[in-house]
Amino acid sequence: MQRRQFAIGMGSAALGASLGVAARADAPALTLAKAAAQAWAAANGPLAPKLGRSDALLVQRNGQTVFEAYGKDHGPTVRHVSWSMAKSITHALVGCAVAQGQVDIDKPLSVAPNADRRLTLRALITLTDGLKWTDGSYSPVDSDATKMVYGVGRMDGAAYIAAKPQQVAPGTRWNYSTGAFQLAAAEIAAHLFPQASRPDDKRAAMAGWIKTSLFEPTGMTGAVAEFDPAGTFYGGSLVYATARDYARFGEFYRNDGVAAGRRILPEGWVKFARTPTRSPIYGAGFWLEARTTGADRSLMGGKGPMDAFAAEGHAGQVILIVPSKALTLVRLGLAADGPAQWADLGDWLTPIVNAFPDA
């Protein structure tokens, strides 16, 4: 498949022909499509050395697609690995379990009975668990995340993190942890399916529940969750979905956890996701926009709307949600993963976002 680009449903015939836009007189939307098209062209031209490979860009306003483009060998039906965008999906799954009356996020963990009694689902999904853990550079030598998924902890990731010592009291420190979200996935599974003991049974039960509780109601029909050999959803990574699926997930959060007129998440759950805890740029399962610099820089460095929040994944994966602009933006690709590269990606996204008028 060759590189393909199409902005859907908006714009005048003249500029629409150059952008691949269906003819319709809608000047503001055409401006948005043009801004996205220019950014996409730059990402695949002079900015490619900074931004890496760009596989998909999908921009929506009020749920309507303004721009959609794909790189070589990608397209609307191709699934992309989420990496850590799965953490935001796990936040949604915990919310589904809360809404169904299956879990209390402030009770001690049942899957870690020897842990500090203050270690709760709330602490896990706000990354304030206090366990000794290093995601780091994802080196197989010193990264707990890599060891959990691919190394010594690969057979049972939740057990691997549950065995970690309590370094500081839960709730007192923010520390990025892929393991925290796998432990959270194990906790909700233990409440939902306490009789499932064999890995295959756990996997089948949880996969079915994820599908009926989240993927189907939100229209994420191409999404697939991956499980470890113990039958536990990875939680912190490894959901596979199309760009359109990820956009539907972003829209679900933009609409406060309501899909097709039906409330899926508890009242206040999205507000919880957007409320800073021990970090000014992280809430619960989502990254937040803030006027910060240095290591604590937010995605857009405070140059975009301050109500923006995002699911972010390794190598430049982003689902950006901006309620004040009725905007959901998905960018998928493969880039270096250091602070400088994320700053470059944020600087590239910011003009697209700022081209949108307030809703």
BELUR-V45255 format. One record per residue. N is the residue number from 0. PSI is psi in whole degrees, -180 to 180 (999 if undefined). OMEGA is omega in radians with two decimals (NA if undefined). Layout:
BEGIN
n = (N:N)
psi = (PSI:PSI)
omega = (OMEGA:OMEGA)
END
This chain:
BEGIN
n = (0:1:2:3:4:5:6:7:8:9:10:11:12:13:14:15:16:17:18:19:20:21:22:23:24:25:26:27:28:29:30:31:32:33:34:35:36:37:38:39:40:41:42:43:44:45:46:47:48:49:50:51:52:53:54:55:56:57:58:59:60:61:62:63:64:65:66:67:68:69:70:71:72:73:74:75:76:77:78:79:80:81:82:83:84:85:86:87:88:89:90:91:92:93:94:95:96:97:98:99:100:101:102:103:104:105:106:107:108:109:110:111:112:113:114:115:116:117:118:119:120:121:122:123:124:125:126:127:128:129:130:131:132:133:134:135:136:137:138:139:140:141:142:143:144:145:146:147:148:149:150:151:152:153:154:155:156:157:158:159:160:161:162:163:164:165:166:167:168:169:170:171:172:173:174:175:176:177:178:179:180:181:182:183:184:185:186:187:188:189:190:191:192:193:194:195:196:197:198:199:200:201:202:203:204:205:206:207:208:209:210:211:212:213:214:215:216:217:218:219:220:221:222:223:224:225:226:227:228:229:230:231:232:233:234:235:236:237:238:239:240:241:242:243:244:245:246:247:248:249:250:251:252:253:254:255:256:257:258:259:260:261:262:263:264:265:266:267:268:269:270:271:272:273:274:275:276:277:278:279:280:281:282:283:284:285:286:287:288:289:290:291:292:293:294:295:296:297:298:299:300:301:302:303:304:305:306:307:308:309:310:311:312:313:314:315:316:317:318:319:320:321:322:323:324:325:326:327:328:329:330:331:332:333:334:335:336:337:338:339:340:341:342:343:344:345:346:347:348:349:350:351:352:353:354:355:356:357:358)
psi = (128:166:133:147:130:132:133:132:5:153:168:163:-38:-58:-31:-37:-38:-26:-8:31:135:141:123:136:99:81:-45:-43:-35:-39:-42:-45:-40:-42:-43:-41:-41:-41:-42:-43:-40:-39:-29:12:-113:-25:-2:-40:-31:-41:-12:-159:131:116:-29:143:122:123:129:146:126:35:-1:133:124:-37:141:123:151:149:180:136:18:162:-175:-23:0:128:141:140:137:-30:-132:-3:-20:-26:-39:-37:-38:-36:-42:-40:-39:-42:-40:-44:-37:-46:-31:2:23:-24:156:117:-4:10:152:150:135:-24:-1:68:-22:2:168:133:-14:-3:110:173:-38:-46:-38:-49:-7:4:39:31:-27:4:154:114:142:116:-49:-140:8:26:139:-12:-45:7:119:-34:-45:-41:-37:-42:-38:-12:-132:-24:7:-24:-25:86:-39:-39:-35:-47:-33:-25:-5:144:153:106:-43:166:139:139:-3:-10:141:132:124:130:113:-34:-35:-39:-28:-36:-37:-40:-40:-37:-46:-34:-38:-34:-37:-40:65:-21:-11:113:-35:144:-42:-37:-43:-46:-47:-43:-45:-40:-41:-40:-42:-42:-49:-26:-31:-55:-47:-47:-32:-5:15:65:-19:1:141:132:142:150:151:175:-21:-4:17:131:135:-33:-52:-6:179:50:141:129:161:165:-38:-36:-46:-36:-39:-37:-44:-42:-37:-43:-34:-32:23:34:20:132:129:40:3:128:121:-41:154:153:132:-6:-40:-37:-40:-44:-32:7:120:146:-108:-3:137:-15:16:136:-107:103:-4:148:146:153:139:157:82:163:173:-142:-24:16:135:176:-49:8:28:7:-4:-173:137:-9:5:143:158:147:130:143:156:140:23:28:132:134:107:130:126:92:-38:-19:10:38:136:129:133:127:128:143:-159:106:167:159:23:171:-38:-40:-37:-35:-41:-42:-43:-40:-31:-39:-33:-46:-32:-49:-45:-15:-19:133:161:145:999)
omega = (3.12:3.10:-3.07:-3.07:3.05:3.03:-2.85:2.82:-3.05:2.97:3.11:-3.09:-3.05:3.12:3.12:-3.14:-3.11:-3.13:-3.03:-3.05:3.07:-3.05:3.03:-3.09:-3.13:-2.99:3.12:-3.14:3.10:3.09:3.13:3.12:3.14:3.12:3.13:3.14:3.12:3.12:3.13:3.12:3.13:-3.14:-3.14:3.12:-3.02:-3.12:-3.10:3.11:3.12:-3.00:-3.10:-3.11:3.10:-3.08:-3.10:2.96:-3.13:-3.09:3.14:3.00:-3.07:3.08:3.13:-3.09:3.09:-3.10:3.12:-3.09:-3.10:3.06:-3.12:3.11:3.07:-3.13:-3.04:-3.09:-3.10:3.07:3.09:3.08:-3.08:-2.82:-2.96:2.97:3.08:3.11:3.10:3.08:3.09:3.02:3.10:-3.12:3.05:3.10:3.08:3.14:3.06:-3.12:3.13:3.10:-3.05:-3.10:2.99:-3.01:-3.13:3.06:3.11:-3.12:3.08:-3.11:3.08:-3.01:-3.12:-3.11:3.01:-3.08:3.09:3.11:-3.02:3.02:3.10:3.13:-3.13:-3.01:2.97:3.14:3.08:-3.06:3.11:3.11:3.09:-3.02:3.08:2.95:3.02:-3.08:-3.11:3.03:3.10:-3.11:-2.98:3.13:3.07:-3.14:3.13:3.11:-3.12:-3.05:-3.00:-3.02:-3.00:-3.13:-2.96:-3.10:3.14:-3.05:-3.12:3.10:-3.14:-3.13:3.14:-3.13:-3.13:3.13:3.09:-3.05:3.04:-3.11:3.07:3.11:-3.04:-3.09:3.02:3.11:-3.09:-3.03:3.01:-3.14:-3.13:-3.11:3.03:3.07:3.08:3.10:3.11:-3.12:-3.12:3.10:3.14:3.09:-3.09:-3.01:-3.08:-3.11:-3.13:-3.08:-3.14:-3.13:-3.13:3.13:3.10:-3.10:-3.10:-3.11:-3.09:3.13:3.11:3.14:3.09:-3.12:-3.05:-3.09:-3.05:-3.00:-3.13:-3.13:-3.11:-3.13:3.12:-2.96:3.13:-3.02:3.12:3.09:-3.14:-3.06:3.10:-3.09:3.10:3.14:-3.12:3.02:-3.07:2.99:-3.12:-3.13:2.91:2.75:3.11:-3.08:3.08:3.07:3.13:3.05:3.14:3.08:3.10:3.08:3.09:3.11:3.10:3.11:3.08:3.13:3.00:3.08:3.10:3.11:3.13:3.11:-3.10:3.11:3.14:-3.13:3.14:2.99:3.11:-3.08:3.11:3.04:3.07:3.12:-3.02:-3.10:-3.13:3.06:3.11:3.08:3.13:-3.08:3.11:3.09:3.05:3.12:-3.10:3.02:-3.04:3.04:-3.12:3.09:-3.11:3.14:3.08:-3.08:-3.12:-3.13:3.03:-3.04:-3.12:3.05:-3.13:-3.11:3.09:3.13:-3.03:3.08:-3.14:3.00:-2.94:2.82:-3.09:-3.13:3.11:3.01:2.99:3.08:-3.07:2.81:-3.07:-3.08:-3.14:-3.09:-3.08:3.12:-3.13:-2.96:2.88:-3.12:3.09:3.01:3.13:-3.13:-3.12:-3.08:2.97:-2.93:3.13:3.14:-3.13:-3.13:3.09:3.07:3.09:3.14:3.11:3.12:3.10:-3.12:-2.98:3.14:3.07:-3.10:-3.08:3.05:-3.14:3.02:3.05:-3.10:NA)
END
